[in-house]
């Protein structure tokens, strides 16, 4: 890995932008799925608690549902930077290739784990990464 840390490449800006926009689209799809799944789970928890309260039971109203995570703004910033970039190529190091091209950001693992609670696509990604 040490060798990769010192490597830099020149990449076609348009190709990087296309890949980054595709990655953003996949990210948004998972976020939307997770939001829908979260709302279902939250509604179910609320209905359970409401029935308990209506029956006179004293229940804690603490919920342990993690909220879906959305890092779309990270993609938006990277896309905007590339759009503003004046050259036809862009210099990328190994970490930038890993994030921008391979879609493996420093937050990816936690993002998948949180959203996999509510998104089938994220669950599939998690099991793919476990292999």
Secondary structure by P-SEA (a helix, b strand, c coil): ccccccbbbbccaaaaaaaaaaaaaaaaaaaaaaaaaaaaaaaaaaaaaaaaaaabbbbbccccccccccaaaaaaaaaaaaaaccccbbbbcaaaaaccccccccaaaaaaaaaccccaaaaaaaaaaac
